[in-house]
Amino acid sequence: MIKHTMMVSFTDTLPAAEVDQYLADIERVMRESGVVQSFEARPHLPVPGEEAVPALIATVIVQFSVADMETLAKAFAVPGLHEIIGHWQARHPYKVAYANHEAFA
């Protein structure tokens, strides 16, 4: 099993309802594709002073799992995914850092 973990950092602070809708849109298109085995998302838990750290600080962390690397490649081409990304980038710009990895023990 392969995990795809994304750290999504919105440029501006968004209301919780907007973040929830972003996550719902991503989850819907990924689950409807049939390529993901699981999908989870959690908010970043900030600590005082972290804004001074010169790093990408996530708004949310998203993780989904797929069977193998071939299926992961298919996940990047899921119909509708790029339209959702474009829609949200136009409304609320964000950056993403991600890693593909095996599940942690």
Buried (B, 14 or more C-beta within 10 A) or exposed (E): EBBBBBBBBBEEEBEEEBBBEBBEBBBEBBBEBEBBEEBEBEEBEEEEEEEEEEEEEBBBBBBBBBEEEEBBEBBEEBEEBEEBBEEBEEEBEBEEEEEEEEEEE
